[in-house]
Protein backbone atom coordinates (compact mmCIF):
# COMPACT_ATOMS: atom_id res chain seq x y z
CA UNK A 1 0.00 0.00 0.00
CA UNK A 2 1.45 3.37 -0.93
CA UNK A 3 1.65 6.18 1.67
CA UNK A 4 -1.11 8.29 0.04
CA UNK A 5 -3.68 5.47 0.19
CA UNK A 6 -2.76 4.68 3.79
CA UNK A 7 -3.21 8.35 4.77
CA UNK A 8 -6.69 8.52 3.15
CA UNK A 9 -7.78 5.32 4.91
CA UNK A 10 -6.67 6.72 8.26
CA UNK A 11 -8.71 9.92 7.76
CA UNK A 12 -12.08 8.21 7.08
CA UNK A 13 -14.23 7.84 10.20
CA UNK A 14 -15.34 4.41 11.31
CA UNK A 15 -18.91 3.12 11.13
CA UNK A 16 -19.54 3.98 14.79
CA UNK A 17 -18.50 7.58 14.27
CA UNK A 18 -20.98 7.80 11.38
CA UNK A 19 -23.87 6.35 13.42
CA UNK A 20 -23.40 8.51 16.56
CA UNK A 21 -25.04 11.66 15.06
CA UNK A 22 -28.17 9.66 14.13
CA UNK A 23 -28.39 8.21 17.62
CA UNK A 24 -28.07 11.69 19.14
CA UNK A 25 -30.80 13.08 16.86
CA UNK A 26 -33.12 10.19 17.79
CA UNK A 27 -32.49 10.80 21.50
CA UNK A 28 -33.21 14.52 21.12
CA UNK A 29 -36.48 13.80 19.29
CA UNK A 30 -37.51 11.33 22.00
CA UNK A 31 -36.84 13.63 24.95
CA UNK A 32 -38.11 16.86 23.36
CA UNK A 33 -41.10 15.65 21.33
CA UNK A 34 -42.29 12.09 21.93
CA UNK A 35 -41.95 11.79 25.71
CA UNK A 36 -43.75 15.06 26.61
CA UNK A 37 -46.54 14.27 24.15
CA UNK A 38 -47.08 10.82 25.68
CA UNK A 39 -47.12 12.34 29.17
CA UNK A 40 -49.71 14.94 28.14
CA UNK A 41 -51.84 12.26 26.47
CA UNK A 42 -51.84 10.18 29.68
CA UNK A 43 -52.87 13.22 31.75
CA UNK A 44 -55.70 14.00 29.33
CA UNK A 45 -56.96 10.40 29.43
CA UNK A 46 -56.88 10.48 33.24
CA UNK A 47 -58.81 13.77 33.32
CA UNK A 48 -61.46 12.40 30.92
CA UNK A 49 -61.88 9.21 32.94
CA UNK A 50 -62.40 11.18 36.16
CA UNK A 51 -65.23 13.40 34.81
CA UNK A 52 -68.31 13.32 37.00
CA UNK A 53 -71.64 15.04 37.33
CA UNK A 54 -71.35 18.56 38.73
CA UNK A 55 -67.90 19.35 37.30
CA UNK A 56 -67.60 22.67 35.48
CA UNK A 57 -65.72 22.12 32.21
CA UNK A 58 -64.45 23.94 29.14
CA UNK A 59 -64.93 22.22 25.78
CA UNK A 60 -62.54 22.40 22.85
CA UNK A 61 -65.08 24.63 21.12
CA UNK A 62 -64.92 27.18 23.95
CA UNK A 63 -68.23 26.35 25.61
CA UNK A 64 -68.29 26.39 29.41
CA UNK A 65 -70.88 24.35 31.25
CA UNK A 66 -71.70 22.01 34.11
CA UNK A 67 -71.81 18.26 33.55
CA UNK A 68 -75.25 16.84 34.33
CA UNK A 69 -74.79 13.24 33.21
CA UNK A 70 -71.74 11.15 32.28
CA UNK A 71 -71.95 8.12 30.01
CA UNK A 72 -69.24 5.95 28.50
CA UNK A 73 -68.54 8.13 25.46
CA UNK A 74 -70.81 11.16 25.98
CA UNK A 75 -71.65 13.81 28.55
CA UNK A 76 -74.71 15.99 29.03
CA UNK A 77 -73.53 19.55 29.54
CA UNK A 78 -75.79 22.28 30.90
CA UNK A 79 -74.63 25.52 29.29
CA UNK A 80 -77.50 27.65 30.60
CA UNK A 81 -80.49 27.05 32.87
CA UNK A 82 -82.54 24.36 31.19
CA UNK A 83 -80.29 24.13 28.12
CA UNK A 84 -78.53 20.78 27.90
CA UNK A 85 -76.22 19.78 25.08
CA UNK A 86 -74.72 16.36 24.43
CA UNK A 87 -70.97 16.32 23.82
CA UNK A 88 -68.48 13.58 23.14
CA UNK A 89 -66.39 12.97 26.23
CA UNK A 90 -63.24 13.75 24.23
CA UNK A 91 -64.57 17.27 23.49
CA UNK A 92 -63.71 18.33 27.05
CA UNK A 93 -60.48 20.30 27.10
CA UNK A 94 -60.22 21.26 30.76
CA UNK A 95 -61.96 20.84 34.08
CA UNK A 96 -62.44 24.34 35.49
CA UNK A 97 -63.98 23.43 38.82
CA UNK A 98 -64.38 20.05 40.46
CA UNK A 99 -67.57 19.23 42.28
Beta strands, then each sheet from edge to edge (+ up, - down):
strand 1: 56-59
strand 2: 64-70
strand 3: 74-80
strand 4: 83-88
strand 5: 92-97
sheet 1: 4+ 3- 2+ 1- 5+
end
